[in-house]
Amino acid sequence: MKTSRNTSFRKQYLGILGVSLAALVSTANARENDAGILYTTDNASAGNHVLVITRNRGALSVTASYATGGRGLGTANGLGSQGSVLLSPDSHWLFACNAGSGQVSVFETLPGGELQLTDIVGSGGGQPVSLTLHDSLLYVLNVAANGSNDNVTAFHFGCGNLTQLPGSARSLSAASTTPTQVSFSRSGDALIVTEKITGLIDTWLLGHDGMATNHQVFASVGVWPFGFAVGRGDRLFISEADAGAPDGSSVSAYGLSDSGGLSVISGKVPTEQTAACWLALTYDGRYVYTANAGSASISGFQVNSAGRLKLLDNQSLPAKTGMHPADMAFSQDGQLLYSLNNGDGSISAFGINFDGGLEPKSGLEGLPTTAAGLAAW
């Protein structure tokens, strides 16, 4: 009887295990085959367009192009900023910078990735290069151009339309700082901007009316702060390009206080790569990745419970020379990381392993090298 019960148990266990393994394989295949949409802009000076890129059964292809109604800059390697294309949290609205004409376009996303232009407005400054949205409040980061200075400007968003808040424009630390990104804190109570050339980080507190107040400026731990992400507990993870010094770039982590102050958690952790400009944080907050434009690679960092950074053993993923990886975006399920490589007009795709390692997937070629911004769902 004992042998019979054990045999019966083993059969039941193996049957359950077989079902579990089959379910895991089925889930993995489903993730690989899931449809998804990516958006970027061609940044064309004659007329800017949003390019719709569809992921189907693991393959990427450009399926549509929509005029923004504005103009891009037409410059190689994009805009040199992070966040020039933005999806709303529910993926129902898409916002795009028109740096050449000083405008922001709004699109409604429709089934199948189709877009419908609903509004185009002046950006409140020279050249819009980065966007951030919290609830119905959108802030635009403008680079100095045509007699205007660097600034951030606020808009109310509702029913597909943007309305500039009068008197909301706020100057940065100087007239021209080469700013690279704007973002809200997780709570939406503060605004953050990185200034590349000055090596400064700006913060503001936000009132109930959406106006930015209490402007503070902090020196970056590393040289040339560029892209960043805001994680749990309002921790900031910022890439530092180090003026393109060979293998000199780094990432730092900061804590943002309720008063808008910054405190260093993990300062200037080396990527051991060149020109880490763009940065992405996984949805679960466990890993940070930098797109290293100078060395055509991506570096990964583990984030511990205190917010401190550790370079992963598989710290860089080499790419082709001249690739110039730039804006990055995660798929909606967080299983894939995309990199827009506007050096050679391609997109790279990577699966994210449990240990933070990146596994190359099928990518896309044939995009314009002027392309700027990347959003995905």
KEKE-3310 file (N, C-alpha, C; in steps of 0.2 Angstrom, whole numbers, plus 5000, padded with zeros to 4 digits):
npx = (5004:5010:5019:5011:5004:5014:5018:5006:5005:5017:5013:5003:5009:5019:5010:5004:5015:5018:5007:5010:5022:5019:5010:5018:5027:5017:5013:5025:5026:5015:5019:5029:5022:5013:5004:5010:5013:5023:5029:5037:5045:5048:5055:5056:5061:5054:5041:5035:5032:5023:5028:5021:5024:5022:5022:5021:5020:5033:5040:5045:5037:5035:5020:5012:5010:5009:5005:5011:5007:5016:5033:5049:5066:5075:5088:5102:5103:5093:5085:5093:5088:5077:5061:5053:5042:5027:5016:5000:4996:4985:4987:4979:4981:4992:5007:5017:5033:5036:5050:5055:5045:5041:5030:5017:5010:4994:4987:4974:4974:4969:4960:4971:4982:4980:4980:4973:4974:4971:4974:4985:4997:5006:5022:5025:5038:5054:5061:5052:5057:5055:5043:5030:5017:5004:4990:4979:4988:5001:5018:5030:5046:5057:5069:5081:5078:5076:5076:5071:5072:5078:5065:5052:5035:5017:5002:4985:4976:4963:4950:4956:4963:4975:4978:4987:4993:4991:5005:5013:5026:5042:5059:5075:5091:5099:5100:5103:5105:5106:5096:5089:5078:5062:5052:5038:5037:5034:5022:5017:5018:5030:5042:5055:5070:5084:5099:5111:5124:5127:5127:5118:5103:5087:5073:5056:5042:5024:5009:4991:4986:4993:5004:5022:5033:5045:5058:5073:5090:5102:5119:5124:5131:5138:5146:5138:5123:5109:5097:5083:5074:5060:5058:5050:5046:5050:5063:5076:5084:5098:5106:5124:5133:5146:5153:5156:5168:5179:5173:5169:5156:5142:5130:5119:5110:5096:5088:5072:5065:5050:5051:5057:5070:5086:5095:5110:5110:5116:5131:5137:5140:5150:5147:5156:5156:5154:5147:5133:5118:5103:5090:5082:5070:5065:5048:5045:5055:5067:5078:5089:5093:5105:5107:5121:5127:5140:5148:5140:5131:5122:5120:5117:5110:5108:5095:5095:5085:5087:5089:5101:5114:5120:5132:5128:5134:5134:5137:5136:5129:5135:5133:5131:5144:5142:5128:5122:5113:5098:5083:5074:5061:5049:5039:5022:5019:5031:5041:5049:5062:5065:5076:5079:5089:5096:5107:5110:5097:5088:5079:5082:5077:5075:5073:5070:5078:5076:5087:5090:5098:5100:5091:5094:5081:5071:5073:5072:5075:5079:5073:5072:5087:5086:5076:5067:5063:5053:5039:5030:5017)
npy = (4994:5006:5008:5009:5021:5031:5030:5034:5047:5052:5052:5061:5072:5074:5076:5088:5096:5096:5102:5115:5118:5119:5129:5140:5140:5143:5156:5163:5162:5169:5182:5184:5185:5194:5209:5225:5243:5256:5273:5286:5301:5308:5320:5329:5343:5349:5345:5338:5321:5308:5292:5276:5261:5244:5230:5213:5197:5197:5204:5219:5233:5248:5255:5266:5283:5300:5316:5330:5343:5352:5357:5348:5348:5342:5338:5327:5313:5316:5326:5327:5326:5319:5312:5318:5313:5308:5297:5296:5290:5281:5277:5283:5295:5304:5314:5326:5334:5348:5354:5362:5371:5376:5371:5360:5345:5336:5319:5308:5291:5277:5262:5248:5256:5268:5286:5301:5318:5330:5343:5357:5367:5382:5381:5389:5394:5393:5381:5366:5352:5342:5333:5332:5324:5325:5320:5331:5341:5347:5349:5358:5358:5370:5374:5387:5399:5409:5421:5419:5412:5398:5388:5382:5378:5378:5369:5366:5351:5344:5334:5332:5344:5357:5370:5384:5389:5405:5415:5405:5402:5397:5402:5394:5390:5399:5409:5400:5384:5371:5362:5345:5337:5336:5332:5327:5324:5308:5310:5321:5333:5341:5347:5343:5347:5343:5351:5351:5357:5367:5358:5357:5354:5357:5361:5363:5367:5363:5372:5371:5377:5373:5380:5383:5385:5391:5389:5379:5376:5363:5357:5344:5328:5321:5325:5334:5331:5321:5312:5306:5296:5295:5286:5275:5282:5295:5294:5299:5295:5298:5300:5303:5311:5315:5324:5317:5310:5296:5281:5287:5290:5290:5286:5293:5292:5301:5307:5315:5328:5333:5347:5350:5348:5340:5325:5316:5299:5288:5291:5295:5283:5272:5269:5263:5265:5276:5292:5291:5295:5294:5287:5274:5267:5251:5246:5240:5245:5239:5239:5249:5257:5263:5272:5272:5283:5286:5275:5265:5256:5248:5250:5241:5243:5237:5241:5243:5241:5253:5262:5262:5260:5247:5242:5230:5213:5209:5221:5229:5230:5227:5236:5240:5249:5266:5267:5274:5274:5280:5288:5278:5265:5255:5241:5239:5228:5228:5219:5220:5230:5244:5253:5268:5270:5283:5285:5276:5274:5264:5253:5244:5229:5222:5208:5207:5199:5190:5193:5205:5205:5208:5202:5200:5204:5203:5217:5233:5242:5256:5268:5286:5295:5307:5304:5306:5304:5292:5281:5268:5255)
npz = (5000:5004:4994:4983:4986:4986:4972:4966:4971:4966:4952:4952:4956:4946:4936:4939:4939:4926:4920:4926:4921:4907:4907:4911:4900:4890:4895:4893:4879:4876:4880:4871:4859:4861:4855:4853:4854:4848:4849:4840:4834:4818:4818:4808:4798:4788:4791:4805:4811:4819:4821:4820:4827:4826:4837:4834:4837:4841:4831:4825:4816:4805:4804:4802:4799:4806:4803:4814:4813:4816:4816:4816:4821:4812:4815:4816:4826:4834:4847:4858:4871:4884:4884:4874:4868:4874:4883:4890:4907:4905:4892:4883:4877:4867:4867:4859:4855:4845:4840:4831:4827:4839:4846:4854:4851:4852:4852:4851:4855:4846:4843:4838:4836:4829:4827:4831:4828:4840:4845:4844:4851:4855:4864:4874:4875:4868:4860:4862:4872:4881:4890:4903:4913:4925:4932:4926:4923:4913:4910:4901:4895:4889:4877:4875:4862:4848:4854:4866:4883:4892:4899:4910:4907:4911:4907:4906:4904:4895:4889:4877:4874:4876:4887:4890:4906:4912:4916:4921:4916:4920:4924:4921:4929:4922:4907:4896:4897:4892:4895:4899:4903:4910:4924:4934:4952:4960:4968:4962:4968:4966:4954:4943:4935:4924:4920:4908:4904:4914:4925:4934:4945:4945:4956:4960:4970:4969:4968:4972:4962:4951:4949:4949:4962:4975:4969:4968:4967:4964:4964:4953:4957:4948:4932:4919:4921:4914:4908:4918:4931:4941:4956:4968:4984:4980:4975:4965:4950:4941:4926:4921:4909:4909:4900:4889:4891:4889:4895:4906:4912:4923:4936:4948:4963:4971:4986:4986:4996:5005:5005:4993:4993:4989:4993:4993:4989:4983:4976:4960:4953:4943:4926:4918:4905:4890:4889:4896:4894:4892:4903:4911:4922:4929:4931:4943:4951:4953:4945:4935:4919:4908:4893:4883:4874:4868:4869:4863:4870:4883:4900:4915:4932:4948:4960:4977:4993:5000:4990:4984:4972:4962:4950:4938:4935:4922:4915:4903:4887:4872:4857:4839:4831:4830:4833:4843:4855:4862:4867:4878:4882:4891:4888:4890:4899:4906:4902:4891:4885:4876:4864:4856:4843:4836:4829:4819:4814:4820:4831:4846:4854:4870:4881:4898:4910:4926:4934:4930:4919:4901:4887:4870:4857:4843:4832:4824:4809:4798:4801:4802:4805:4812:4821:4836:4853:4862:4866:4873:4873)
capx = (5000:5014:5022:5006:5002:5019:5017:5000:5007:5022:5010:4999:5014:5021:5005:5003:5021:5018:5003:5013:5027:5015:5007:5024:5028:5012:5014:5031:5025:5010:5022:5033:5018:5009:5005:5011:5013:5028:5028:5042:5044:5054:5058:5058:5061:5049:5035:5036:5027:5023:5028:5018:5028:5018:5025:5017:5023:5040:5043:5043:5037:5032:5013:5008:5014:5004:5008:5009:5005:5022:5040:5055:5073:5079:5095:5105:5104:5087:5084:5097:5084:5073:5054:5050:5036:5024:5010:4997:4996:4980:4989:4974:4983:5000:5009:5024:5036:5038:5055:5056:5040:5039:5023:5016:5004:4991:4984:4970:4976:4963:4962:4976:4988:4979:4980:4969:4976:4966:4976:4992:4998:5013:5024:5027:5045:5058:5060:5050:5061:5053:5036:5028:5010:5002:4983:4977:4993:5006:5023:5034:5053:5058:5076:5081:5078:5072:5076:5068:5077:5076:5060:5046:5028:5012:4996:4979:4974:4956:4946:4961:4965:4979:4977:4992:4991:4994:5010:5016:5032:5047:5066:5080:5096:5102:5096:5104:5108:5106:5091:5087:5072:5057:5047:5035:5038:5028:5016:5015:5019:5036:5044:5062:5073:5091:5103:5117:5130:5128:5128:5113:5097:5082:5067:5050:5036:5018:5003:4985:4984:4998:5010:5028:5035:5050:5063:5079:5095:5107:5124:5125:5136:5142:5146:5133:5117:5105:5091:5082:5068:5058:5056:5047:5048:5052:5070:5078:5090:5100:5112:5128:5137:5153:5155:5158:5174:5179:5172:5168:5149:5140:5123:5118:5103:5095:5081:5068:5061:5044:5052:5060:5077:5089:5100:5113:5109:5122:5134:5142:5142:5152:5144:5162:5155:5154:5141:5127:5113:5096:5090:5075:5069:5059:5041:5046:5060:5073:5084:5090:5097:5107:5109:5127:5127:5146:5150:5135:5130:5117:5122:5111:5111:5103:5093:5093:5079:5088:5089:5108:5115:5126:5133:5127:5140:5133:5135:5135:5127:5138:5129:5135:5147:5138:5121:5120:5107:5095:5077:5072:5054:5047:5033:5017:5020:5037:5045:5053:5065:5066:5080:5079:5096:5096:5114:5109:5090:5086:5076:5084:5073:5078:5069:5073:5078:5075:5093:5092:5101:5096:5092:5092:5076:5070:5073:5069:5079:5076:5070:5077:5092:5083:5071:5067:5057:5050:5034:5027:5012)
capy = (5000:5012:5009:5011:5028:5035:5030:5038:5054:5055:5053:5067:5078:5075:5079:5095:5100:5096:5108:5121:5120:5121:5136:5144:5141:5147:5163:5165:5163:5174:5188:5185:5186:5200:5215:5231:5249:5261:5279:5290:5306:5308:5326:5332:5350:5351:5343:5333:5316:5303:5286:5271:5255:5239:5224:5208:5190:5198:5208:5227:5236:5254:5254:5272:5290:5305:5323:5333:5349:5356:5355:5346:5352:5339:5337:5320:5311:5319:5332:5328:5326:5313:5313:5322:5310:5305:5294:5297:5284:5276:5276:5286:5302:5305:5321:5326:5340:5350:5358:5367:5377:5379:5368:5353:5341:5331:5314:5303:5285:5273:5254:5247:5261:5274:5292:5307:5324:5334:5350:5359:5374:5385:5377:5393:5395:5392:5374:5361:5346:5336:5334:5327:5324:5322:5321:5336:5346:5345:5354:5358:5360:5373:5376:5394:5399:5414:5427:5416:5409:5391:5388:5377:5381:5374:5368:5362:5346:5341:5333:5332:5350:5360:5377:5387:5393:5412:5417:5399:5400:5398:5402:5389:5394:5404:5410:5395:5379:5365:5357:5339:5333:5338:5327:5327:5319:5303:5312:5327:5339:5344:5347:5342:5348:5343:5356:5347:5361:5370:5353:5358:5351:5362:5358:5367:5364:5365:5373:5368:5380:5370:5385:5381:5390:5389:5386:5378:5373:5359:5354:5337:5325:5319:5330:5333:5327:5321:5309:5303:5293:5296:5280:5275:5287:5301:5294:5301:5291:5302:5298:5308:5309:5317:5328:5312:5307:5289:5277:5291:5292:5287:5287:5294:5292:5306:5308:5322:5329:5337:5354:5350:5347:5334:5322:5310:5292:5284:5296:5295:5276:5272:5264:5260:5266:5283:5296:5289:5300:5292:5282:5271:5263:5246:5247:5237:5249:5235:5240:5255:5256:5269:5271:5275:5285:5286:5268:5261:5251:5249:5247:5240:5243:5235:5246:5240:5244:5259:5266:5263:5257:5243:5240:5223:5210:5210:5228:5233:5226:5231:5237:5241:5256:5272:5266:5280:5273:5286:5287:5271:5264:5249:5238:5240:5223:5228:5213:5222:5237:5247:5258:5271:5271:5287:5285:5272:5273:5258:5251:5238:5227:5217:5205:5208:5193:5191:5195:5212:5205:5210:5197:5204:5202:5206:5225:5237:5246:5260:5274:5292:5297:5313:5302:5309:5302:5285:5279:5262:5251)
capz = (5000:5004:4987:4978:4987:4983:4965:4965:4973:4961:4946:4953:4956:4939:4932:4941:4937:4919:4919:4928:4916:4901:4908:4910:4893:4887:4897:4890:4872:4875:4881:4865:4854:4862:4851:4857:4850:4850:4845:4840:4829:4814:4820:4801:4798:4784:4794:4810:4810:4824:4818:4824:4826:4829:4838:4833:4837:4842:4826:4824:4809:4805:4801:4800:4800:4807:4804:4820:4812:4817:4813:4820:4820:4807:4816:4817:4833:4838:4851:4864:4877:4886:4886:4870:4866:4880:4883:4896:4910:4903:4885:4878:4874:4866:4867:4855:4854:4838:4842:4825:4827:4846:4848:4857:4848:4856:4848:4854:4853:4844:4842:4832:4836:4825:4830:4829:4831:4843:4847:4843:4854:4857:4869:4880:4875:4862:4857:4867:4871:4886:4893:4909:4914:4931:4931:4921:4922:4909:4910:4895:4895:4883:4877:4873:4855:4845:4859:4873:4888:4895:4904:4910:4906:4913:4903:4909:4899:4896:4883:4871:4872:4881:4888:4894:4912:4912:4921:4923:4914:4925:4921:4925:4933:4918:4901:4892:4902:4889:4899:4895:4905:4915:4926:4941:4957:4960:4970:4958:4972:4964:4947:4943:4928:4924:4916:4907:4903:4920:4930:4940:4945:4947:4959:4962:4973:4965:4972:4970:4955:4946:4948:4952:4967:4979:4965:4972:4962:4967:4960:4952:4960:4942:4927:4914:4922:4908:4909:4925:4932:4948:4958:4974:4989:4977:4974:4958:4947:4936:4922:4920:4903:4910:4894:4884:4893:4888:4900:4912:4914:4929:4938:4955:4966:4976:4989:4986:5002:5004:5004:4987:4993:4987:4997:4989:4992:4980:4971:4954:4952:4936:4921:4914:4898:4888:4888:4898:4893:4893:4909:4912:4928:4929:4935:4950:4954:4955:4940:4931:4913:4904:4886:4883:4867:4866:4868:4859:4874:4888:4906:4920:4939:4953:4965:4983:4996:5002:4984:4982:4965:4961:4943:4937:4932:4915:4915:4897:4881:4866:4851:4833:4831:4827:4834:4847:4858:4865:4871:4880:4884:4893:4886:4895:4904:4909:4900:4886:4885:4869:4864:4850:4841:4831:4825:4813:4812:4822:4837:4849:4859:4875:4886:4905:4915:4933:4937:4927:4912:4895:4881:4863:4854:4836:4832:4818:4805:4792:4804:4800:4810:4815:4826:4843:4858:4862:4871:4871:4878)
cpx = (5004:5017:5017:5004:5007:5019:5012:5002:5012:5018:5006:5003:5017:5016:5004:5009:5021:5013:5006:5018:5024:5012:5012:5026:5023:5012:5019:5030:5020:5014:5026:5029:5013:5010:5006:5013:5019:5027:5035:5041:5050:5058:5060:5057:5055:5042:5036:5030:5028:5023:5026:5021:5024:5023:5020:5021:5031:5043:5040:5042:5033:5025:5009:5012:5008:5007:5006:5006:5010:5028:5045:5061:5077:5086:5096:5105:5098:5088:5089:5094:5080:5066:5051:5043:5033:5017:5006:4997:4991:4981:4983:4975:4990:5001:5016:5026:5038:5043:5056:5051:5038:5032:5023:5010:5001:4987:4980:4972:4969:4965:4966:4981:4986:4979:4976:4971:4970:4967:4983:4993:5005:5015:5026:5034:5048:5057:5058:5054:5059:5046:5035:5021:5009:4994:4981:4982:4999:5011:5027:5041:5055:5066:5076:5082:5074:5071:5073:5073:5074:5070:5056:5040:5023:5006:4991:4977:4967:4953:4950:4964:4970:4978:4983:4990:4995:4999:5013:5023:5037:5054:5070:5085:5099:5098:5097:5108:5109:5102:5090:5081:5068:5053:5044:5038:5033:5022:5013:5015:5025:5038:5052:5065:5081:5094:5110:5123:5132:5130:5124:5107:5092:5076:5062:5045:5030:5012:4997:4983:4988:5004:5016:5031:5041:5056:5070:5084:5101:5113:5124:5131:5141:5142:5141:5127:5112:5098:5090:5075:5066:5055:5051:5050:5051:5060:5071:5085:5092:5107:5117:5133:5144:5156:5158:5165:5174:5178:5171:5161:5147:5132:5123:5111:5102:5088:5078:5064:5055:5045:5056:5067:5080:5095:5103:5112:5115:5125:5139:5145:5144:5148:5150:5161:5155:5148:5134:5122:5106:5096:5083:5075:5063:5053:5042:5051:5066:5079:5084:5095:5099:5109:5115:5129:5135:5149:5145:5133:5124:5120:5116:5114:5106:5101:5091:5087:5080:5089:5097:5109:5121:5126:5132:5133:5140:5132:5134:5133:5129:5133:5133:5138:5142:5130:5118:5113:5104:5089:5076:5064:5053:5040:5028:5017:5026:5042:5050:5056:5067:5071:5080:5086:5096:5102:5113:5102:5087:5083:5079:5078:5076:5073:5073:5072:5077:5081:5095:5095:5097:5097:5089:5086:5076:5069:5070:5074:5076:5072:5075:5081:5091:5078:5072:5061:5055:5045:5032:5022:5011)
cpy = (5006:5014:5012:5019:5033:5035:5034:5045:5056:5056:5060:5073:5080:5078:5086:5099:5101:5102:5114:5123:5122:5128:5141:5145:5144:5154:5166:5167:5168:5181:5190:5187:5192:5206:5220:5237:5253:5267:5283:5296:5306:5315:5330:5339:5353:5350:5337:5328:5311:5296:5280:5265:5250:5233:5218:5201:5192:5202:5215:5229:5243:5253:5260:5278:5295:5312:5326:5340:5355:5354:5353:5350:5349:5338:5329:5319:5314:5325:5333:5329:5320:5316:5318:5319:5306:5302:5295:5290:5279:5274:5279:5292:5301:5312:5321:5333:5342:5356:5364:5373:5379:5377:5361:5351:5336:5326:5310:5296:5281:5266:5253:5251:5267:5280:5297:5313:5328:5341:5351:5366:5376:5382:5382:5395:5394:5386:5369:5354:5340:5338:5329:5329:5321:5324:5325:5341:5343:5351:5353:5361:5363:5375:5383:5394:5406:5420:5425:5413:5402:5392:5382:5381:5376:5374:5364:5357:5343:5340:5334:5339:5353:5367:5380:5391:5400:5413:5411:5398:5402:5397:5397:5393:5399:5404:5404:5390:5372:5360:5351:5336:5337:5333:5329:5322:5314:5306:5318:5333:5343:5343:5347:5343:5347:5348:5353:5352:5364:5365:5354:5354:5356:5358:5364:5364:5367:5366:5370:5371:5377:5375:5382:5387:5387:5385:5385:5375:5369:5357:5347:5334:5323:5325:5328:5329:5327:5318:5306:5300:5294:5289:5280:5279:5293:5300:5295:5297:5295:5300:5304:5307:5311:5320:5323:5309:5299:5285:5281:5293:5288:5288:5288:5294:5297:5305:5315:5322:5333:5344:5355:5350:5341:5332:5316:5304:5288:5288:5294:5287:5275:5267:5260:5261:5274:5286:5293:5294:5299:5287:5280:5266:5258:5248:5245:5241:5245:5236:5246:5254:5262:5267:5275:5277:5285:5280:5263:5255:5253:5246:5246:5240:5240:5240:5242:5243:5251:5264:5266:5258:5253:5241:5232:5220:5210:5217:5232:5228:5230:5231:5239:5248:5260:5271:5272:5279:5279:5285:5279:5271:5257:5247:5239:5235:5223:5223:5215:5229:5238:5252:5261:5273:5276:5289:5282:5271:5267:5258:5245:5236:5221:5214:5206:5202:5195:5194:5202:5211:5206:5204:5200:5200:5205:5214:5227:5241:5250:5266:5280:5293:5303:5311:5304:5306:5295:5284:5273:5260:5245)
cpz = (5000:4997:4982:4980:4985:4976:4963:4966:4968:4954:4946:4953:4950:4935:4933:4938:4929:4917:4920:4923:4909:4901:4908:4903:4889:4888:4893:4882:4871:4875:4874:4860:4855:4857:4856:4852:4853:4846:4846:4835:4825:4814:4813:4801:4794:4786:4798:4809:4816:4820:4822:4822:4830:4831:4838:4832:4837:4837:4826:4817:4810:4801:4800:4802:4801:4807:4810:4819:4813:4814:4818:4818:4814:4808:4818:4824:4838:4841:4857:4871:4879:4887:4881:4867:4872:4880:4890:4900:4908:4895:4880:4875:4873:4864:4863:4854:4847:4840:4837:4825:4834:4848:4851:4853:4852:4851:4853:4851:4852:4843:4836:4832:4832:4830:4827:4832:4834:4845:4845:4846:4854:4863:4875:4880:4868:4858:4863:4866:4876:4889:4899:4911:4921:4932:4925:4920:4918:4909:4904:4897:4889:4883:4873:4865:4853:4850:4866:4877:4889:4900:4905:4910:4907:4908:4907:4903:4900:4890:4876:4869:4878:4881:4893:4900:4912:4918:4924:4921:4920:4922:4925:4928:4929:4911:4896:4896:4898:4893:4895:4897:4910:4917:4933:4946:4957:4963:4966:4962:4970:4957:4947:4935:4929:4918:4915:4907:4910:4926:4936:4939:4948:4951:4960:4965:4969:4969:4969:4963:4950:4945:4952:4956:4971:4974:4969:4966:4966:4962:4959:4955:4954:4937:4921:4916:4916:4909:4916:4925:4940:4951:4965:4980:4986:4976:4966:4956:4941:4932:4921:4915:4904:4904:4889:4885:4892:4895:4907:4915:4920:4930:4946:4957:4971:4980:4988:4992:5000:5003:4997:4987:4991:4991:4993:4993:4989:4974:4966:4954:4945:4932:4918:4907:4896:4886:4889:4898:4895:4899:4909:4918:4927:4933:4942:4954:4956:4951:4936:4925:4910:4897:4885:4876:4864:4865:4865:4863:4879:4894:4911:4927:4943:4958:4972:4987:4999:4996:4981:4976:4965:4953:4942:4934:4925:4913:4909:4891:4875:4860:4845:4834:4827:4828:4838:4850:4862:4869:4872:4883:4886:4889:4891:4901:4908:4907:4895:4887:4878:4869:4857:4848:4835:4827:4819:4811:4814:4829:4840:4854:4864:4880:4893:4909:4922:4937:4934:4921:4906:4890:4875:4860:4847:4836:4826:4815:4800:4795:4802:4806:4814:4821:4833:4847:4857:4867:4868:4876:4875)
residu = (MET:LYS:THR:SER:ARG:ASN:THR:SER:PHE:ARG:LYS:GLN:TYR:LEU:GLY:ILE:LEU:GLY:VAL:SER:LEU:ALA:ALA:LEU:VAL:SER:THR:ALA:ASN:ALA:ARG:GLU:ASN:ASP:ALA:GLY:ILE:LEU:TYR:THR:THR:ASP:ASN:ALA:SER:ALA:GLY:ASN:HIS:VAL:LEU:VAL:ILE:THR:ARG:ASN:ARG:GLY:ALA:LEU:SER:VAL:THR:ALA:SER:TYR:ALA:THR:GLY:GLY:ARG:GLY:LEU:GLY:THR:ALA:ASN:GLY:LEU:GLY:SER:GLN:GLY:SER:VAL:LEU:LEU:SER:PRO:ASP:SER:HIS:TRP:LEU:PHE:ALA:CYS:ASN:ALA:GLY:SER:GLY:GLN:VAL:SER:VAL:PHE:GLU:THR:LEU:PRO:GLY:GLY:GLU:LEU:GLN:LEU:THR:ASP:ILE:VAL:GLY:SER:GLY:GLY:GLY:GLN:PRO:VAL:SER:LEU:THR:LEU:HIS:ASP:SER:LEU:LEU:TYR:VAL:LEU:ASN:VAL:ALA:ALA:ASN:GLY:SER:ASN:ASP:ASN:VAL:THR:ALA:PHE:HIS:PHE:GLY:CYS:GLY:ASN:LEU:THR:GLN:LEU:PRO:GLY:SER:ALA:ARG:SER:LEU:SER:ALA:ALA:SER:THR:THR:PRO:THR:GLN:VAL:SER:PHE:SER:ARG:SER:GLY:ASP:ALA:LEU:ILE:VAL:THR:GLU:LYS:ILE:THR:GLY:LEU:ILE:ASP:THR:TRP:LEU:LEU:GLY:HIS:ASP:GLY:MET:ALA:THR:ASN:HIS:GLN:VAL:PHE:ALA:SER:VAL:GLY:VAL:TRP:PRO:PHE:GLY:PHE:ALA:VAL:GLY:ARG:GLY:ASP:ARG:LEU:PHE:ILE:SER:GLU:ALA:ASP:ALA:GLY:ALA:PRO:ASP:GLY:SER:SER:VAL:SER:ALA:TYR:GLY:LEU:SER:ASP:SER:GLY:GLY:LEU:SER:VAL:ILE:SER:GLY:LYS:VAL:PRO:THR:GLU:GLN:THR:ALA:ALA:CYS:TRP:LEU:ALA:LEU:THR:TYR:ASP:GLY:ARG:TYR:VAL:TYR:THR:ALA:ASN:ALA:GLY:SER:ALA:SER:ILE:SER:GLY:PHE:GLN:VAL:ASN:SER:ALA:GLY:ARG:LEU:LYS:LEU:LEU:ASP:ASN:GLN:SER:LEU:PRO:ALA:LYS:THR:GLY:MET:HIS:PRO:ALA:ASP:MET:ALA:PHE:SER:GLN:ASP:GLY:GLN:LEU:LEU:TYR:SER:LEU:ASN:ASN:GLY:ASP:GLY:SER:ILE:SER:ALA:PHE:GLY:ILE:ASN:PHE:ASP:GLY:GLY:LEU:GLU:PRO:LYS:SER:GLY:LEU:GLU:GLY:LEU:PRO:THR:THR:ALA:ALA:GLY:LEU:ALA:ALA:TRP)
# end
